[in-house]
Amino acid sequence: MNKYCILVLSTLLATGKSLFCKALGTGQYSKKETAILNFKALFIAFACSLMFVANELHRLLEISAFSIILSVFFGISVALTQIMQSTAMGKGPASLVSLVYSCGFLVPIFYGLLFWDESVSVYQWLGISLLVIALCLIVCKGEKGGKMFAWLPFAVIAMLGSGANAIFQKTHQYSPFADELKIFLVYSLLFSALFTKIASLLIRNKGEKSPELSKKQRVIKKIVVPLCLGICVGLLNFLNLSLSGKLPSIILFPVYNVGSMLLSSLISALIYKDKPTKRQGIGFAIGIVAILIVGIF
C-alpha cells in the first residue's frame, strides 16, 4: 500500500479510536462494564495483530525473555492508558482531552534528554513553552462547577501512559532484540487484554446500575463499539509501525497528530455537542501550533 494512503488510513483510525473511546466512556456503563468492554476491545486488537504476523507465527515461541518481560509492562501501560482515555473522553470535550493526551509525546522527549543523551532544539523549547501557555488557558478558570476536574486527571494519566508507551517501545528498539518488534507488539496487546480482564473480575459494582437499553442499543454499545475500537487499536499499532522512517516529519506529524485531533474534535462537537469555552478554544489553537513546532523542527 502507498505510504500516503497508509498515513491517511492511520489518521482516520486514530480519529476513530478517539471517538469510540468517547462512546465507551459516556457514563452509560458501570466501572465493571467499562472494564469488560475495554477487555473486549483489546482482545480484538490482539486478534487483529495476529494478522500482521501471520507469516511469522513460529516466532511467537522464539521470542526473547527481554521482549516478553518488557511486553508485560508495555501491555499494562497500554491497558491503563486505554481505560483512562475512554474515561476522560466520556467526561470532557474531545478537543481538550485530545490535546492533553497528545502531550504524551513530551514524556519521551524529556526522558531521552535525561537518560539517552538526546538533544532538544531551540524551536522545540519554544513549542513546549507555548504548550504550557495553551494548557494554562485550558485549565485556569476554564469551566465552572469543577467540570474540568471530572476529566482532567484521567486525561493526564492517559497522557503519561501514552508517553510511557513510547518509552517502552523505544527501549525495545534500542535493545539487541529490535527485530522482534512485531511479535513484541502482539504479546503487549495480549497482556493488555489479560490485564483488563483481571481488572473486570476484581471490580465490584457497589450499587451502580446501568440504564435500561433497547436490544439495538445493547448491540451497538456492547458489541459494535468495542469491536470497532479494537479494530482501530490493532490496525493503528501496525500501520504506524509500517510508517516509521518512511515519511518526513513535516508531512507525518501535521497530518497524523494534528489531523486526527482536529477530526476528533469536529466530529465529537457535532455528535456529542461538547464544545470548549472561548478561553479553552484559544488554548486549543495555541496548543496545535505548539505541537506542530515541536514535531516538525
C-alpha positions as CSV (number, residue, x, y, z in Angstrom):
1,M,0.0,0.0,0.0
2,N,1.2,3.5,-0.8
3,K,2.8,5.2,2.2
4,Y,0.5,8.3,1.8
5,C,-2.6,6.0,1.8
6,I,-1.3,4.4,5.0
7,L,-0.9,7.8,6.5
8,V,-4.5,8.8,5.7
9,L,-5.8,5.5,6.9
10,S,-3.8,5.8,10.2
11,T,-5.2,9.3,10.7
12,L,-8.7,8.1,10.2
13,L,-8.1,5.1,12.6
14,A,-6.7,7.4,15.2
15,T,-9.8,9.6,14.9
16,G,-12.0,6.5,15.2
17,K,-10.1,5.4,18.2
18,S,-10.8,8.7,20.0
19,L,-14.4,8.7,19.1
20,F,-15.0,5.1,20.1
21,C,-13.1,5.8,23.3
22,K,-15.6,8.6,23.9
23,A,-18.6,6.3,23.2
24,L,-17.1,3.8,25.7
25,G,-16.9,6.4,28.4
26,T,-20.1,8.3,28.1
27,G,-21.3,7.4,31.6
28,Q,-23.8,4.8,30.4
29,Y,-21.8,1.9,31.9
30,S,-20.7,0.9,35.4
31,K,-17.0,0.7,36.1
32,K,-17.2,-3.1,35.8
33,E,-18.9,-2.9,32.4
34,T,-16.3,-0.3,31.2
35,A,-13.5,-2.7,32.1
36,I,-15.3,-5.6,30.4
37,L,-15.8,-3.6,27.2
38,N,-12.2,-2.5,27.2
39,F,-11.2,-6.1,27.6
40,K,-13.3,-7.0,24.5
41,A,-11.7,-4.1,22.5
42,L,-8.1,-5.0,23.5
43,F,-8.7,-8.7,22.8
44,I,-10.0,-7.8,19.3
45,A,-6.9,-5.6,18.9
46,F,-4.8,-8.6,19.8
47,A,-6.7,-10.8,17.3
48,C,-6.1,-8.1,14.6
49,S,-2.4,-8.1,15.4
50,L,-2.1,-11.8,14.6
51,M,-3.0,-11.0,11.0
52,F,0.1,-8.8,10.7
53,V,2.4,-11.6,11.9
54,A,0.6,-14.5,10.1
55,N,3.8,-15.4,8.2
56,E,5.9,-15.2,11.4
57,L,3.7,-17.1,13.9
58,H,6.5,-19.6,14.5
59,R,8.4,-16.7,16.1
60,L,5.8,-16.4,18.9
61,L,7.6,-19.2,20.8
62,E,11.0,-18.0,19.9
63,I,10.8,-14.5,21.4
64,S,13.5,-13.4,23.9
65,A,12.8,-13.2,27.7
66,F,13.7,-9.5,27.4
67,S,10.9,-8.8,24.9
68,I,8.4,-10.9,27.0
69,I,9.1,-9.1,30.2
70,L,9.0,-5.6,28.6
71,S,5.8,-6.5,26.8
72,V,4.2,-7.2,30.2
73,F,4.9,-3.7,31.4
74,F,4.0,-2.2,28.0
75,G,0.8,-4.2,27.9
76,I,-0.3,-3.0,31.4
77,S,0.6,0.6,30.3
78,V,-1.4,0.3,27.1
79,A,-4.4,-1.1,29.0
80,L,-4.3,1.7,31.7
81,T,-3.9,4.3,29.0
82,Q,-6.9,2.9,27.1
83,I,-9.1,2.9,30.1
84,M,-8.1,6.4,31.3
85,Q,-8.5,7.9,27.7
86,S,-12.0,6.4,27.3
87,T,-13.0,7.7,30.8
88,A,-11.6,11.2,30.1
89,M,-13.3,11.3,26.7
90,G,-16.6,10.4,28.2
91,K,-16.4,13.1,30.8
92,G,-14.9,16.1,28.9
93,P,-14.7,17.8,25.5
94,A,-12.9,15.6,22.9
95,S,-10.9,18.6,21.7
96,L,-9.3,19.3,25.1
97,V,-8.9,15.7,26.1
98,S,-7.2,15.0,22.7
99,L,-4.9,18.0,23.2
100,V,-3.8,16.9,26.7
101,Y,-3.5,13.3,25.5
102,S,-1.3,14.4,22.6
103,C,1.1,16.0,25.0
104,G,2.3,12.5,25.8
105,F,5.0,12.9,23.2
106,L,6.7,15.3,25.6
107,V,7.4,12.4,28.0
108,P,9.8,10.5,25.8
109,I,11.4,13.9,24.8
110,F,12.4,14.7,28.3
111,Y,13.2,11.0,29.1
112,G,15.6,11.0,26.1
113,L,17.1,14.3,27.3
114,L,17.8,12.8,30.7
115,F,18.7,9.2,30.0
116,W,19.5,8.8,26.3
117,D,21.6,11.9,25.8
118,E,19.2,13.2,23.1
119,S,19.1,16.9,22.4
120,V,16.1,19.3,22.3
121,S,16.3,22.1,19.7
122,V,15.5,25.8,20.4
123,Y,12.4,25.5,18.4
124,Q,11.2,22.6,20.4
125,W,11.8,24.5,23.7
126,L,9.7,27.3,22.1
127,G,7.0,24.8,21.3
128,I,7.0,23.4,24.8
129,S,6.7,26.9,26.2
130,L,3.7,27.6,24.0
131,L,2.2,24.3,25.0
132,V,2.4,25.3,28.7
133,I,0.6,28.6,27.9
134,A,-2.0,26.6,26.0
135,L,-2.6,24.2,28.9
136,C,-2.8,27.2,31.3
137,L,-5.6,28.8,29.2
138,I,-7.4,25.5,29.2
139,V,-7.0,24.7,32.9
140,C,-7.2,28.1,34.6
141,K,-10.9,29.1,35.1
142,G,-11.8,27.1,32.0
143,E,-15.0,25.6,33.3
144,K,-17.4,26.3,36.2
145,G,-18.6,23.9,38.8
146,G,-15.5,21.7,38.8
147,K,-16.4,20.1,35.5
148,M,-12.8,20.2,34.3
149,F,-11.7,18.1,37.2
150,A,-14.1,15.4,36.1
151,W,-12.0,14.7,33.0
152,L,-8.6,16.3,33.5
153,P,-7.0,13.8,36.0
154,F,-7.9,10.9,33.7
155,A,-6.6,12.8,30.6
156,V,-3.3,13.5,32.4
157,I,-2.9,9.8,33.4
158,A,-3.7,8.8,29.8
159,M,-1.1,11.3,28.6
160,L,1.6,10.0,30.9
161,G,0.6,6.4,29.9
162,S,0.9,7.4,26.2
163,G,4.4,8.8,26.9
164,A,5.4,5.7,28.8
165,N,4.2,3.5,25.9
166,A,6.6,5.5,23.6
167,I,9.4,4.9,26.1
168,F,8.8,1.2,26.3
169,Q,8.7,0.9,22.5
170,K,11.8,3.0,22.1
171,T,13.6,1.0,24.8
172,H,12.8,-2.2,22.9
173,Q,14.2,-0.6,19.7
174,Y,17.4,0.4,21.4
175,S,17.9,-3.2,22.6
176,P,19.6,-6.1,20.7
177,F,16.1,-7.6,20.2
178,A,14.8,-4.8,17.9
179,D,13.9,-7.2,15.2
180,E,11.3,-8.7,17.5
181,L,9.2,-5.6,17.4
182,K,6.1,-7.1,15.7
183,I,6.0,-10.1,18.0
184,F,6.6,-7.7,20.9
185,L,3.5,-5.7,20.0
186,V,1.4,-8.9,19.7
187,Y,2.3,-10.0,23.2
188,S,1.8,-6.5,24.5
189,L,-1.8,-6.4,23.2
190,L,-2.4,-9.9,24.7
191,F,-1.2,-8.8,28.1
192,S,-3.3,-5.6,27.8
193,A,-6.4,-7.7,27.2
194,L,-5.5,-10.0,30.2
195,F,-4.9,-7.1,32.5
196,T,-8.3,-5.6,31.7
197,K,-9.9,-9.0,32.1
198,I,-8.4,-9.3,35.6
199,A,-9.5,-5.8,36.4
200,S,-13.0,-6.6,35.4
201,L,-13.1,-9.6,37.7
202,L,-11.8,-7.6,40.6
203,I,-14.1,-4.6,40.2
204,R,-17.3,-4.6,42.2
205,N,-20.3,-2.5,41.1
206,K,-21.1,-1.2,44.6
207,G,-24.8,-0.5,43.7
208,E,-24.1,1.0,40.3
209,K,-26.9,0.4,37.9
210,S,-26.7,0.7,34.1
211,P,-29.6,2.4,32.3
212,E,-32.2,0.2,30.5
213,L,-31.2,-0.2,26.9
214,S,-33.2,-1.4,23.9
215,K,-31.9,-4.5,22.0
216,K,-30.5,-2.3,19.3
217,Q,-28.7,-0.1,21.8
218,R,-27.2,-3.1,23.6
219,V,-25.9,-4.4,20.3
220,I,-24.3,-1.1,19.5
221,K,-22.9,-0.3,22.9
222,K,-21.8,-3.8,23.9
223,I,-20.7,-5.3,20.6
224,V,-20.3,-2.7,17.9
225,V,-18.4,-0.1,19.9
226,P,-15.7,-2.5,21.4
227,L,-15.4,-4.3,18.1
228,C,-14.7,-1.0,16.2
229,L,-12.4,0.3,18.9
230,G,-10.4,-3.0,19.0
231,I,-10.0,-2.9,15.2
232,C,-8.8,0.7,15.4
233,V,-6.3,0.0,18.1
234,G,-5.0,-3.2,16.5
235,L,-4.6,-1.8,13.0
236,L,-3.2,1.5,14.2
237,N,-0.3,-0.1,16.0
238,F,0.9,-1.9,13.0
239,L,0.2,0.7,10.4
240,N,2.1,3.3,12.4
241,L,4.9,0.7,12.6
242,S,5.0,0.5,8.8
243,L,5.2,4.3,8.5
244,S,8.3,4.5,10.7
245,G,11.1,6.2,8.8
246,K,9.1,6.4,5.5
247,L,7.8,9.9,5.7
248,P,9.4,13.2,6.7
249,S,8.2,14.7,10.0
250,I,6.9,17.9,8.1
251,I,4.3,15.6,6.5
252,L,3.8,12.8,9.1
253,F,3.4,15.0,12.2
254,P,0.8,17.5,11.0
255,V,-1.3,15.0,9.1
256,Y,-1.4,12.3,11.7
257,N,-1.2,14.1,15.1
258,V,-3.0,17.3,14.4
259,G,-5.2,15.9,11.7
260,S,-6.7,13.2,13.9
261,M,-7.0,15.7,16.8
262,L,-9.0,18.2,14.6
263,L,-11.2,15.5,13.1
264,S,-12.0,14.0,16.5
265,S,-12.8,17.5,17.9
266,L,-15.0,18.4,14.9
267,I,-17.0,15.1,14.8
268,S,-17.4,14.9,18.6
269,A,-18.7,18.5,18.6
270,L,-21.3,17.6,16.0
271,I,-22.3,14.3,17.7
272,Y,-21.9,15.0,21.4
273,K,-22.2,18.8,21.4
274,D,-19.2,19.1,23.7
275,K,-17.7,22.4,22.8
276,P,-14.9,24.1,24.7
277,T,-15.2,27.6,26.2
278,K,-13.8,30.6,24.3
279,R,-10.7,30.6,26.5
280,Q,-10.2,26.9,26.0
281,G,-10.7,27.3,22.3
282,I,-7.8,29.8,22.2
283,G,-5.7,27.4,24.3
284,F,-6.6,24.6,21.9
285,A,-5.5,26.6,18.8
286,I,-2.2,27.6,20.5
287,G,-1.7,24.0,21.5
288,I,-2.0,22.9,17.9
289,V,0.7,25.4,16.8
290,A,2.9,24.3,19.7
291,I,2.6,20.6,18.8
292,L,3.4,21.4,15.2
293,I,6.6,23.4,16.2
294,V,7.8,20.6,18.5
295,G,7.0,17.8,16.0
296,I,8.4,19.4,12.8
297,F,11.6,21.2,14.0
